[in-house]
Amino acid sequence: MINIALVGYGKMGKMIEEIAPKEEFNISGKYDVINPVKEHLKNNTDVAIEFSTPASVIENIEFLSSKGIDVVCGTTGWYNKSDVVKDIIKKNGTGFIYASNFSVGVNIFFQMVKNAGKLINKYPQYEILIKETHHTRKLDKPSGTGIRTAEYLLEGISRKDSFTSDSAEPAFNEINIISERITDVVGKHEVEFESDADTISLIHNAKSRRGFAEGALLAAKYIKGKKGFYKFEDVFSELIK
Ligand SMILES: NC(=O)c1ccc[n+]([C@@H]2O[C@H](COP(=O)([O-])OP(=O)(O)OC[C@H]3O[C@@H](n4cnc5c(N)ncnc54)[C@H](O)[C@@H]3O)[C@@H](O)[C@H]2O)c1
């Protein structure tokens, strides 16, 4: 049984609570802006799952790690401070795992995209395009997952060396990422390999936030009792064994 603290009890915190199997996880505390973890932490916590805000995440990590609690971090927007977080984790000798996208399906999609890039490298007749579609409240463009998709393709395709965003005329060496914002789309990512003869597509379409929550729980099982700073993508294949 893993005792979990939900640090940030918004859309993601609630989804994790809803799907966490009762025989494996005990939700030992729920914290948010009006019930801050720093003031109200209960004793029996093995792992904190942190989905709060960019403004609060570093302070929360620092506090949780100082209490010997391992952290799964889903909050985005702090990666320019990752050296600070690495130092905190090292100093306290705790475990930390993060992802900009904890979705199990997206991480499977990344592996497929990586392999597809290597394969398409041998077939110069194919042009490469990424499309990402999200709800209209999403502020960043292109999405972090769209950028990561481009990076995986760039690893394998030697005729491409950079990506561009919403370009009307991408250069030969660029992969174009087209972004669309449509009401109520959770998140759709598509890679198209297009020749004069045909189109080959790889698509990931999120139906809800459930996939993120499933990945965060897998990460909680992985990080419990471990020491060090981990990226979900790097250990994903170990997690799904
Ligand atoms: N990595 C992923 O897979 C993934 C998936 C979805 C969302 N996210 C990110 O996770 C974060 C949260 O997303 P959400 O959709 O749940 O947002 P949300 O707005 O629904 O919830 C945020 C929660 O954080 C709480 N909060 C604010 N300040 C806090 C503090 N000091 N301590 C504790 N809690 C505090 C709020 O009260 C609220 O409950 C965002 O950064 C979002 O981009 C990441």
The ligand as an SDF file (V2000), in Angstrom:
LIG
                    3D

 44 48  0  0  0  0  0  0  0  0999 V2000
    2.3360   16.4330  -16.7060 N   0  0  0  0  0  0  0  0  0  0  0  0
    1.1180   16.1450  -17.1360 C   0  0  0  0  0  0  0  0  0  0  0  0
    0.8570   15.0650  -17.6700 O   0  0  0  0  0  0  0  0  0  0  0  0
    0.0270   17.1530  -16.9350 C   0  0  0  0  0  0  0  0  0  0  0  0
   -1.3010   16.8600  -17.2520 C   0  0  0  0  0  0  0  0  0  0  0  0
   -2.2860   17.7970  -16.9650 C   0  0  0  0  0  0  0  0  0  0  0  0
   -1.9340   19.0000  -16.3550 C   0  0  0  0  0  0  0  0  0  0  0  0
   -0.6230   19.2580  -16.0780 N   0  0  0  0  0  0  0  0  0  0  0  0
   -0.2010   20.4530  -15.3330 C   0  0  0  0  0  0  0  0  0  0  0  0
   -0.5160   20.2320  -13.9570 O   0  0  0  0  0  0  0  0  0  0  0  0
   -0.8330   21.4710  -13.3170 C   0  0  0  0  0  0  0  0  0  0  0  0
   -2.2160   21.3820  -12.6820 C   0  0  0  0  0  0  0  0  0  0  0  0
   -3.1710   21.0810  -13.6630 O   0  0  0  0  0  0  0  0  0  0  0  0
   -4.7430   21.0100  -13.2890 P   0  0  0  0  0  0  0  0  0  0  0  0
   -5.4110   20.8420  -14.5940 O   0  0  0  0  0  0  0  0  0  0  0  0
   -4.9820   20.0380  -12.2030 O   0  0  0  0  0  0  0  0  0  0  0  0
   -4.9630   22.4980  -12.7560 O   0  0  0  0  0  0  0  0  0  0  0  0
   -6.1160   23.0690  -11.8160 P   0  0  0  0  0  0  0  0  0  0  0  0
   -6.0980   24.5490  -12.0240 O   0  0  0  0  0  0  0  0  0  0  0  0
   -7.3910   22.3300  -12.0240 O   0  0  0  0  0  0  0  0  0  0  0  0
   -5.6110   22.7490  -10.3320 O   0  0  0  0  0  0  0  0  0  0  0  0
   -4.5240   23.3870   -9.7020 C   0  0  0  0  0  0  0  0  0  0  0  0
   -4.6250   23.1380   -8.2170 C   0  0  0  0  0  0  0  0  0  0  0  0
   -3.4520   23.6450   -7.5860 O   0  0  0  0  0  0  0  0  0  0  0  0
   -3.8670   24.2050   -6.3500 C   0  0  0  0  0  0  0  0  0  0  0  0
   -2.8450   25.0800   -5.7870 N   0  0  0  0  0  0  0  0  0  0  0  0
   -2.5820   26.3880   -6.0580 C   0  0  0  0  0  0  0  0  0  0  0  0
   -1.5770   26.8100   -5.2730 N   0  0  0  0  0  0  0  0  0  0  0  0
   -1.2120   25.7530   -4.4940 C   0  0  0  0  0  0  0  0  0  0  0  0
   -0.2590   25.5780   -3.4580 C   0  0  0  0  0  0  0  0  0  0  0  0
    0.5310   26.5720   -3.0530 N   0  0  0  0  0  0  0  0  0  0  0  0
   -0.1440   24.3370   -2.8900 N   0  0  0  0  0  0  0  0  0  0  0  0
   -0.9360   23.3200   -3.2830 C   0  0  0  0  0  0  0  0  0  0  0  0
   -1.8750   23.4450   -4.2450 N   0  0  0  0  0  0  0  0  0  0  0  0
   -2.0050   24.6600   -4.8280 C   0  0  0  0  0  0  0  0  0  0  0  0
   -5.1690   24.8910   -6.6660 C   0  0  0  0  0  0  0  0  0  0  0  0
   -5.9010   25.1590   -5.4850 O   0  0  0  0  0  0  0  0  0  0  0  0
   -5.8100   23.8170   -7.5380 C   0  0  0  0  0  0  0  0  0  0  0  0
   -6.4530   22.8590   -6.7120 O   0  0  0  0  0  0  0  0  0  0  0  0
   -0.6650   22.5280  -14.4110 C   0  0  0  0  0  0  0  0  0  0  0  0
    0.6510   23.0150  -14.3460 O   0  0  0  0  0  0  0  0  0  0  0  0
   -0.8680   21.7420  -15.7060 C   0  0  0  0  0  0  0  0  0  0  0  0
   -0.2050   22.3210  -16.8180 O   0  0  0  0  0  0  0  0  0  0  0  0
    0.3430   18.3650  -16.3560 C   0  0  0  0  0  0  0  0  0  0  0  0
  1  2  1  0
  2  3  2  0
  2  4  1  0
  4  5  1  0
  4 44  2  0
  5  6  2  0
  6  7  1  0
  7  8  2  0
  8  9  1  0
  8 44  1  0
  9 10  1  0
  9 42  1  0
 10 11  1  0
 11 12  1  0
 11 40  1  0
 12 13  1  0
 13 14  1  0
 14 15  2  0
 14 16  1  0
 14 17  1  0
 17 18  1  0
 18 19  2  0
 18 20  1  0
 18 21  1  0
 21 22  1  0
 22 23  1  0
 23 24  1  0
 23 38  1  0
 24 25  1  0
 25 26  1  0
 25 36  1  0
 26 27  1  0
 26 35  1  0
 27 28  2  0
 28 29  1  0
 29 30  1  0
 29 35  2  0
 30 31  1  0
 30 32  2  0
 32 33  1  0
 33 34  2  0
 34 35  1  0
 36 37  1  0
 36 38  1  0
 38 39  1  0
 40 41  1  0
 40 42  1  0
 42 43  1  0
M  CHG  2   8   1  16  -1
M  END
$$$$
